[in-house]
Amino acid sequence: MIQQQIFTVKEAGYEIRAEVTLANKDLLVNILGGDLPHLGGVLTYDSSSQEVKEVKLFSHDGRFHKDIFLAQVFFESIKEDLPGSITVTAGVHIDGISQEQIAASKGMTEGLARQCTAWLKGQKDFKDPVYSSHFK
């Protein structure tokens, strides 16, 4: 079972969206927005091992993108309600970003997570995998 949903938040003169794919119990979340959406960071959480891994991608000037912060905020806001594992990508760029816009990004991302959590609570048709007995 695969379901998809898009959530959006507008504040401080820009929009961030979360494009969410629910594959049975697991979530793939793409947080994108601003003037130039891109891939800046990736966070993964394995619900079985409870291990979190992060990858920060390099920006055009050789520094790391700071978008991993948005992936972290989203994950921390939703982790208690996850039915399974999650991968979050984040990439929001605003040309000439202001301090107000930077400050707004955390609350905007938390708002996306709240919308996603409310949607997840309505999803009930999860299935457990069945493994063949001859594969060990």
Secondary structure, DSSP 8 states (H G I E B T S, - for coil): -EEEEEEEEEETTEEEEEEEEEETTEEEEEEEEESS----EEEEEETTTTEEEEEE-B-TTSSB-STHHHHHHHHHHHGGG-SS-EEEEEEEE-TT--HHHHHHHHHHHHHHHHHHHHHHTT----------TT--
